[in-house]
Amino acid sequence: MRRRGEQLRLRLPIVVVAGVALATACSGDGGSDPPTTVITTTTEVDEERVDDGVLTIGALLPAGESGVREPLQSSIEAAVDAVNEAGGALGDDIRLIAADEGESSVSASQAIEDLVDRGVDAIIGPASSNTAIGALDEAVAAGVVTCSATATTIALDEFPDDGLFFRSIATDSLQAIAIAREAQATGASNVVIMHVDDAYGTPYAGAVAEALGNDIVVETIAIPVGTDDLADELGRVAEIAPQVVVSIGSGVDTARFLEAIGRAEDLAIPTIIVNDAARSAATRPVIAALPSTVRSRVVVIAPQIMLREGADPVQGAPFGPQVTDCVNLLALAAIQGDSDSPRVIAGQMSSVSGGGAVCTDFATCALRLVDDQEIDYDGPTGITDLGRDGDPSRAFFDRFRFGADGEDIFEREFAVQA
């Protein structure tokens, strides 16, 4: 076995697990809304996995037609290659095995089982919040550490993960704080939160209301799932006459909300703040068809999922920074713990992301660990910091508006801390 810092010229191929269907990614849209069931786990954790000195990472990839699979796969491969070119982890190259996540928690669970059978120590994924909720039990039962770069839903905040599940993407809990900050910045004294009445929208709306604090009068209006007639709900909005309306829902939900607001000729809302799902394909035609007087008042608050100026192809791709963070954090945690045991890696994940000397790339961070220095890995965004719960405690958010054709018009970025 080679020592740390030496490079292995031969590359292990990426193995794609066959026979599993493709899936969608992220949260809040495209069938990815969390189910309305309560999260529980009844599985028992298996015995500790054998530490064989080789960090093996499994990658769960979403459906090819989702538009997310290709950039995710490219980002994972590039991040693993960068680690291996810098000397790998534990004196050897990272081994990468890819699997199709599928379109359901059943297929995702099967994919996880296949990865576990192939000896993975860690998994990057699941991509979809919905499948994550239904399939994480499989990874927890196997004692495998998991890092998702895309699943944002609040429903995963309290998942009984036995300390094995981490996220590098800004969660909806953190996005709720960002949305509340945007509403507060308007100087509004009263805010209405319109939300889809399901396991995605209801807790999300509650988090926004809590983040708004006691100095703002907040009214929440729940919209039944699939309802197109919003006359009663918009009548309540008119009676309240809020200075800000916050819309929480999937892309399809947001399209319905905005379309109804656009048709309500007598409804004057100074500012309409929508969550990141508003940027989905489902909303584009609706936004383009809105009266310009309504469209100009719509503001989108979304987690920053790519870098812009001067970014390389990986970090400029959707979820590129978050994927890079997952790979680097897993590898650095393995080095700091001097083990590929999932339990050891999980115990080091938060530690390597804060509290020591700042470093933003794997190579620099790894050299410091070899010199027995404590590190603060800050990743491509320069702000990576996992809290004790395994979720980011800080993140950048983007503020968008929409153009006449429904296209994004980026305005600025800002940081939020939990």
QUICORDA-V89145 format. One record per run of one state. SS is the DSSP state (~ for helix, > for strand, _ for the rest). FROM is the first residue (numbers start at 1). LEN is the number of residues. If there is no record, write none. Layout:
# QUICORDA-V89145
SS/FROM/LEN, SS/FROM/LEN
This chain:
# QUICORDA-V89145
_/1/14, >/15/3, _/18/8, >/26/1, _/27/29, >/56/6, _/62/2, ~/64/3, _/67/2, ~/69/17, _/86/3, >/89/1, _/90/2, >/92/1, _/93/2, >/95/6, _/101/4, ~/105/13, _/118/4, >/122/3, _/125/3, >/128/1, ~/129/14, _/143/2, >/145/4, _/149/5, ~/154/3, _/157/8, >/165/3, _/168/4, ~/172/14, _/186/4, >/190/7, _/197/4, ~/201/12, _/213/4, >/217/7, _/224/7, ~/231/10, _/241/3, >/244/5, _/249/2, ~/251/13, _/264/7, >/271/4, _/275/1, ~/276/4, _/280/1, ~/281/9, _/290/2, ~/292/4, _/296/2, >/298/6, _/304/16, ~/320/18, _/338/4, ~/342/11, >/353/1, _/354/3, >/357/3, _/360/2, ~/362/9, _/371/4, >/375/3, _/378/8, >/386/1, _/387/5, >/392/1, _/393/1, >/394/9, _/403/5, >/408/10, _/418/1
